[in-house]
Amino acid sequence: AGTEVLPNSIYWKYYTVDFVFVIAFFNFMIQLTRSFTTERSTQIKKVAYTFAAIRGLLDIVENILLLYAIYEFPKASTSIIGISNTITRIKFVFMRGWLVCFAFLVILQIYQSRKRKSK
């Protein structure tokens, strides 16, 4: 018999909290990106929003696949775990992309601020 994922199981509780974390972290990324107000930040912000959204969606898909694998254990296909592993790697690529956008926004904000002060 497989491991049942019931609402009171540790797995269910962990992934419930993780889904809430994904939403909270996505909100954090969006709010942090929104805080930049330079004239040239619009395009970078759009890319950052896209990276944040894709990262969040990949995190949700990853969690669903892992819950499925736990629920079906030991019958779950190892390919599900492999797909989840690939999604994790791709998710971190989008996270790094968001961090690069964030760094550009910080640099742009500093440059804009110094430019205003020098006038």
C-alpha positions in Angstrom: 0.0 0.0 0.0 1.2 3.5 -0.8 1.7 6.3 1.6 -1.6 8.3 1.9 -1.4 12.0 1.8 -4.1 13.0 4.2 -4.8 16.5 5.4 -3.2 15.6 8.7 -0.1 14.0 7.3 3.3 15.8 7.6 3.6 15.9 3.8 0.3 17.6 3.3 1.1 20.1 6.0 4.5 20.8 4.5 3.2 21.4 1.0 0.3 23.5 2.3 2.8 25.8 4.0 5.1 25.7 0.9 2.2 26.8 -1.3 1.6 29.7 1.0 5.3 30.5 0.9 5.3 30.4 -2.9 2.5 33.0 -2.9 4.1 35.2 -0.3 7.5 35.0 -2.0 5.9 35.9 -5.3 4.2 38.9 -3.7 7.6 39.9 -2.1 9.3 39.8 -5.5 6.5 41.8 -7.2 6.4 44.5 -4.4 10.2 44.8 -4.4 10.2 45.2 -8.2 7.4 47.8 -8.0 9.3 49.9 -5.6 11.6 51.2 -8.4 10.5 54.4 -10.0 13.1 55.4 -12.5 12.2 56.6 -16.0 13.8 53.7 -17.8 12.8 50.9 -15.4 9.5 49.9 -17.1 10.9 47.3 -19.5 13.2 45.8 -16.9 10.2 45.6 -14.5 8.1 43.8 -17.1 10.9 41.2 -17.5 11.3 40.9 -13.7 7.5 40.4 -13.3 7.6 37.7 -15.9 10.5 35.9 -14.3 8.8 36.1 -10.9 5.5 34.7 -12.3 7.2 31.8 -14.1 9.3 31.0 -11.1 6.2 30.9 -9.0 4.3 28.7 -11.4 7.2 26.3 -11.7 7.3 26.0 -7.9 3.6 25.2 -7.8 4.0 22.5 -10.5 7.0 21.1 -8.7 5.0 20.8 -5.5 2.1 19.2 -7.2 4.4 16.6 -8.9 6.1 15.8 -5.6 2.8 15.5 -3.8 1.7 13.1 -6.5 4.9 11.1 -6.2 4.5 10.8 -2.4 0.8 9.9 -2.8 1.6 7.1 -5.3 4.7 5.9 -3.5 6.1 3.2 -4.2 4.2 3.0 -7.5 5.1 6.5 -8.7 7.2 6.6 -11.8 10.8 7.8 -11.3 10.2 10.0 -14.3 8.0 12.2 -12.2 10.9 12.8 -9.8 13.1 13.5 -12.8 10.7 16.0 -14.2 10.4 17.6 -10.8 14.2 17.9 -10.7 14.3 19.5 -14.1 11.6 22.0 -13.0 13.6 22.9 -9.9 16.6 23.7 -12.1 14.6 25.8 -14.5 12.9 27.5 -11.5 16.3 28.6 -10.3 17.3 29.9 -13.7 14.2 32.2 -13.6 15.1 33.2 -10.0 18.6 34.2 -11.1 17.0 36.1 -14.0 14.9 38.0 -11.6 17.9 38.8 -9.4 19.8 40.1 -12.5 16.8 42.4 -13.2 16.7 43.5 -9.6 20.4 44.3 -9.7 19.9 46.4 -12.9 17.0 48.2 -11.2 19.1 49.0 -8.2 21.9 50.3 -10.4 19.5 52.3 -12.5 17.9 53.8 -9.4 21.3 54.8 -8.0 22.4 56.3 -11.4 19.1 58.3 -11.6 19.4 59.5 -8.1 23.0 60.7 -8.6 22.0 62.3 -11.9 19.2 64.3 -10.1 21.5 65.4 -7.4 24.1 66.7 -9.8 21.6 69.0 -11.6 
